[in-house]
Amino acid sequence: MTLEARIEALEKEIQRLNDIEAIKQLKAKYFRCLDGKLWDELATTLSPNIETSYSDGKLVFHSPKEVTEYLSQVMPKEEISMHMGHTPEITIDSENTATGRWYLEDNLIFTDGKYKNVGINGGAFYTDKYEKIDGQWYIKETGYVRIFEEHFMRDPKIHITTNMHNK
């Protein structure tokens, strides 16, 4: 292999690793914005061509606006959520496309309303497709299949002492 070919191969590998890291940070931002209820910022993680398949494919949306409007309605400030993506498996499929799989662990606490003191713990497998537009990665397709979900009543004697959404 010539020196030029080795340099070219090395540059491609560095780009692949940079793309994988950018996608990991993209998904981290998605989860942070979801739990922070930062709907406008969450929309910046989504491709204009987004298609979702949440809740085992039951919830399908086709634009960043549809996604964020739905999430803002079903995740009011009375719902504290923590979504954690683990063990990413990212594959760069082409210069501008990639796929990813993530473990999801999520915890929800309802602090008021008709679900007050309900808690939910769950796990799922997320499958995503990503696209790069003008050098920036976006989530093009996203959805998950539940591994499990448990609902339980929280002891009303347990008090949440800090909630970022009650300021």
C-alpha positions in Angstrom: 0.0 0.0 0.0 1.4 3.4 -1.0 1.8 6.2 1.5 -0.9 8.1 -0.3 -3.3 5.2 0.0 -2.5 4.7 3.7 -3.1 8.4 4.4 -6.4 8.3 2.5 -7.5 5.2 4.5 -6.5 6.9 7.7 -8.5 10.1 6.8 -11.5 7.9 6.0 -11.2 6.1 9.4 -10.9 9.4 11.3 -13.9 10.8 9.5 -15.9 7.6 10.4 -14.9 7.9 14.0 -15.8 11.6 14.1 -19.2 10.8 12.5 -19.9 8.2 15.2 -19.0 10.6 17.9 -21.2 13.3 16.4 -24.1 10.9 16.3 -23.6 9.9 19.9 -23.6 13.5 20.9 -26.7 14.1 18.8 -28.6 11.3 20.6 -27.4 12.6 24.0 -28.8 16.1 23.1 -32.1 14.4 22.0 -32.4 12.8 25.5 -31.3 15.9 27.3 -33.8 18.1 25.5 -36.6 15.5 26.0 -36.1 15.4 29.8 -35.5 19.2 30.0 -38.7 19.8 27.9 -36.6 21.9 25.6 -38.9 21.4 22.6 -37.4 24.0 20.2 -33.9 22.6 20.9 -35.1 19.0 20.5 -36.4 19.9 17.1 -32.9 20.8 16.0 -31.9 17.2 16.4 -34.5 16.0 14.0 -34.2 15.8 10.2 -36.9 17.7 8.2 -37.5 14.1 6.9 -38.1 12.6 10.3 -40.3 9.6 10.8 -40.9 8.2 14.2 -42.1 4.8 15.4 -42.5 5.3 19.1 -44.3 2.8 21.4 -43.6 -0.2 19.3 -44.7 1.6 16.1 -48.0 2.9 17.4 -47.0 6.6 17.4 -45.8 7.8 13.9 -44.9 11.4 13.2 -43.5 13.0 10.0 -42.0 16.4 10.9 -40.0 17.9 13.8 -43.1 20.1 14.5 -45.4 17.0 14.8 -42.9 15.3 17.1 -42.3 18.2 19.4 -46.0 19.2 19.6 -46.9 15.6 20.6 -44.2 15.4 23.2 -45.0 18.7 24.7 -48.6 17.6 25.2 -47.9 14.2 26.7 -44.9 15.3 28.8 -46.1 18.3 31.0 -44.0 19.8 33.7 -45.8 17.6 36.2 -44.0 14.6 34.7 -40.4 14.2 35.6 -38.6 12.0 33.1 -35.1 10.6 32.8 -34.2 8.8 29.5 -30.8 7.2 29.3 -29.4 5.8 26.1 -26.7 3.1 26.6 -24.4 0.9 24.6 -24.7 2.6 21.2 -24.1 0.5 18.1 -23.5 3.0 15.3 -22.8 2.0 11.7 -21.8 4.5 9.1 -23.6 3.3 6.0 -22.4 6.0 3.6 -20.9 9.4 3.7 -24.3 10.9 4.6 -26.3 8.0 6.2 -25.9 5.9 9.4 -27.9 3.6 11.5 -27.8 3.1 15.3 -29.2 0.9 18.0 -29.4 2.0 21.6 -30.6 0.5 24.9 -33.1 2.9 26.5 -33.7 3.0 30.2 -36.4 5.4 31.3 -37.9 6.5 34.6 -41.0 8.7 35.0 -42.5 10.3 38.0 -45.8 12.1 38.0 -46.0 14.8 40.6 -49.5 16.1 40.0 -52.8 15.6 38.1 -54.7 12.4 37.6 -51.4 10.3 37.7 -50.0 11.9 40.8 -47.6 9.5 42.6 -47.5 7.1 39.7 -44.0 5.9 38.7 -43.0 4.1 35.5 -39.7 2.3 34.9 -39.0 0.8 31.5 -36.4 -0.4 29.1 -36.5 -0.5 25.3 -34.3 -0.9 22.2 -34.2 2.2 20.0 -33.4 1.9 16.3 -32.4 5.1 14.5 -31.4 6.2 11.1 -29.4 9.3 10.7 -28.7 11.6 7.8 -26.0 14.2 7.3 -27.2 17.5 5.7 -24.7 20.2 5.0 -22.2 18.5 7.2 -24.6 18.1 10.2 -26.0 14.9 11.5 -29.8 14.6 12.2 -32.1 11.9 13.3 -34.1 10.8 10.2 -35.9 7.8 11.7 -36.4 6.8 15.3 -38.4 4.4 17.3 -38.3 1.8 20.0 -39.6 -1.6 21.0 -40.3 -2.0 24.6 -38.4 -4.7 26.6 -40.5 -4.1 29.6 -42.5 -1.4 31.4 -43.7 -1.4 34.9 -46.2 1.0 36.6 -46.3 1.5 40.3 -47.7 3.8 43.0 -45.1 5.8 44.7 -45.3 6.1 48.5 -47.0 9.6 49.0 -44.7 10.0 52.1 -41.7 10.3 49.6 -41.3 13.9 48.7 -39.4 15.1 45.7 -37.1 17.9 47.0 -35.9 19.1 43.7 -37.7 19.3 40.3 -36.1 21.5 37.6 -39.6 22.1 36.1 -41.0 23.8 39.2 -39.2 27.1 39.2 
